[in-house]
């Protein structure tokens, strides 16, 4: 019997639940999609809390979702809140109340987690992999902000969050009360203010051929092209439609595209944003896979539960995202590479000792990659500056909490900078504290091995013997400094694991 | 057919002619009355069995009642509100009321001349005596009716006398009453009345006479005869039956009422006290009595109808049901088991195997009931969702839904509380279903849910599968025997997805980003029709053959009619089969030369909506719950669904073709706005309904034959070693 799963997206202006069936040839099959418009964002963006009426309405809708889940006898569900929930001050209390009233437990996604899931949903589509082989801008348009992620040669290059979203633009427009005929110009200017920075700071030399669009309202445009199965249209076709739409009122757009009037009002900001990205990049082709956060939630769940085999390596994307951020701060260099190698070798060699898994390995990997980003700002206090940069950087695929964990690990990896108090914060539970302590211990040892770009190091191996972690390094250079300072960096490791790291440097002529 | 040259400028004609000009449209109410006249024609048709004619006359009476309660009432509201906007035919409410007063008075007189001059003598010829006045009774019969009165009638009567100290009693809508003038002991003349109880049979058969003639008398005559006994201390001066029709067309202000249910219950109570819009009195009524009634009920002369015969002819339907007289009726037809179905195979297996088209009432409605019943019992069924508009008195569907809920299925039922005249009934069912554990929803604010759709969700070995029934008629096993309707059963995924979305929408969730197969009113259905008509127009303008055949119940939407006029001008051949109202005019040069309209009135009420678009040979066929009326396209939830299985599209085309060739029950709308009966002349006589009955019978017989032909083969003993068998 196939398994059924419910993915709930508690968005800023709409609740959406999709029911999926896992298994068989199709892998994932969408069975039902229930959507209910409710403007939670309006409350939380202004007051940072949900009004009582909205709360009642929200709970009623969720109860309806619960009934539908029971109807389908869903095996499991995941419910995620996004930007509207991120704005709430008393998140814990709100989530607890919702769970008590509806039986549905909502988790709040960070922006980067949310974007990563949406991206995962899109990557599920067969067209995705083909597009990203050449320069591609993946544009995920949301209510409060939009994420542009650049891909080239099949890999993620960079990702950036822009402060332009459909709801935000619509709210601003409402305040201005322009006539419909001016909509296009005004929205265009708002969009370009943000896009100019993007072009200057992120786009660089990447030639963008394709634009992949994730948006709740743009599918209507595809409808005018007769539901092309692959969701593909050319920029030319798109621009022709835009020309026709830009002079119409939301009502006229609704009538022309056969969409609800509310959706028509939301469509225009999205459509203009895409139009300006086409102008900026000269992209020739557009791809609207027609997926939403709920698809991403289901895909991620199915992936984790091994119901499906992924078409794309997402772990690689997370690391690419981190590496690109590091590169932006001039710190993606040989040292980083050495540090990453060393920390992962130690991690792998001490698996039995630390008992951590692949997710923690990824966190260590990112911490290694980003350890030196702060040096771009200050060489005297790199721990603090690195911490600040990592904390506020967009790294696709990791949660907000994981990002703070990485920042904390990095800051603690600097000499004399470790304090167990760092790991104690309201955001972390005891399990997190232990993970951070263990990863810091490993990273500090690894840092001791990767101090100099000039020195060659190869064949790093590590193994545990008689309460010692034996690290063997082969180099043609003399590793005097490394050996000299090594003991200063092993104290944490000894404290945490009860094992003493020992560095054995082997000379080689090559 | 006219074909335009490709290079000819199509707009020239349109610019010259304003296709929305009122002169190109009929008034909707007058067209409604024409439909009633066509039914009356059936009652007057001597070629029909006598009791069928009684039935048709009864239908004209109930239709006229409905017409008054809905249309006349609404027009009166408009007039009273000072609303002067003309309709599509250019008539203001006042003009319409004046015209209708004339037409309806004439119609009523025609009804009673049919009854008295044609049908009563015919009944007598057949040995049935209809006692018009109690004075005509024999002594024995008088004894019989008096004793009947004492035993059965008297206990349920509530006589009321009115003097200046008591208010005029409530005269309930559509009830039959006897008004009387009575003299008091003080020699004052007072008004008195008694309602003819609706709980008793209106028609009473008298003891059979020795000459074998069977006699019947109406209840009001028996009461009238015994009136003196009701007002003991009074002297009855005169007594006459009368009947009041009141405004029933109410609109529910949903914004003011949190709970729709409570609001409707309130409206029901209010309806009884609606304004009187028609007063029927016996001809020759005492003038003093009439004046009292007119004043008390506030009725104008135009709304007064003197009836030369028994009031409220709907009793004729009961007369039709009197035992015996089989020879005076059409031979009863028993709906056949559908040709695409087998009785002894589980219904889900059959739908999984092939899409099924049902053609009621020629084919039985039982499979639709079975569809719900099997789902209710089936262990793999997770959910049943259904819309209910009008259901029968003892609905097996309701029972099955309740059973399903008790069996742990998730049952969602949309009960349309706003179904005209069925509100009370529906509230009852809604409460019962809720009690049984069904999730009952009441639809969308301000919109009646008129669509007929059922969704059954099953969890099968290879995944979730959705079974859908879509129909043009209500889920009413009783009317399904009298209305012609199309039903469609499928488990094709696009229909299943859309059906799921329909119920999500009806539960208050947002509409889906796109629909696969269905078009829904009030969202995009009108646009869809305009697109389909427009596409044929384009084909014609491009010099290609173009044709539209539509079978509907009413056509009065101006946008649709205008699109049809444009299509006609472009050269599209348009054949419309419209049972009732049609505001479109045919045969106008430069407007509607290529349009024909025919109407079929037969034993069964034509109710199916079928649409056929030629589309350059890539034909498209659709069925719908909606007519081409603004209320269907703009104020209701309706569904248009395509039928794409080749065998089934051929069936639909066959149905339309047979209806187009009917030359016994069809009338053609002439250029001067009259309906004339089509006669076979030298051609083969074709009656569509009769043909469909024969075809369904033949199909069922052939299925039975096939079953009987089945040869049961004795299974041979199996061996494990195939090679060995081969060697032998």
Boltz contact constraints between the chains, C-beta under 6 A:
constraints:
  - contact:
      token1: [A, 2]
      token2: [B, 463]
      max_distance: 6.0
  - contact:
      token1: [A, 21]
      token2: [B, 463]
      max_distance: 6.0
  - contact:
      token1: [A, 21]
      token2: [B, 464]
      max_distance: 6.0
  - contact:
      token1: [A, 31]
      token2: [B, 464]
      max_distance: 6.0
  - contact:
      token1: [A, 32]
      token2: [B, 500]
      max_distance: 6.0
  - contact:
      token1: [A, 34]
      token2: [B, 504]
      max_distance: 6.0
  - contact:
      token1: [A, 34]
      token2: [B, 509]
      max_distance: 6.0
  - contact:
      token1: [A, 35]
      token2: [B, 509]
      max_distance: 6.0
  - contact:
      token1: [A, 35]
      token2: [B, 510]
      max_distance: 6.0
  - contact:
      token1: [A, 36]
      token2: [B, 509]
      max_distance: 6.0
  - contact:
      token1: [A, 37]
      token2: [B, 510]
      max_distance: 6.0
  - contact:
      token1: [A, 71]
      token2: [B, 382]
      max_distance: 6.0
  - contact:
      token1: [A, 71]
      token2: [B, 383]
      max_distance: 6.0
  - contact:
      token1: [A, 71]
      token2: [B, 410]
      max_distance: 6.0
  - contact:
      token1: [A, 219]
      token2: [B, 513]
      max_distance: 6.0
  - contact:
      token1: [A, 258]
      token2: [B, 524]
      max_distance: 6.0
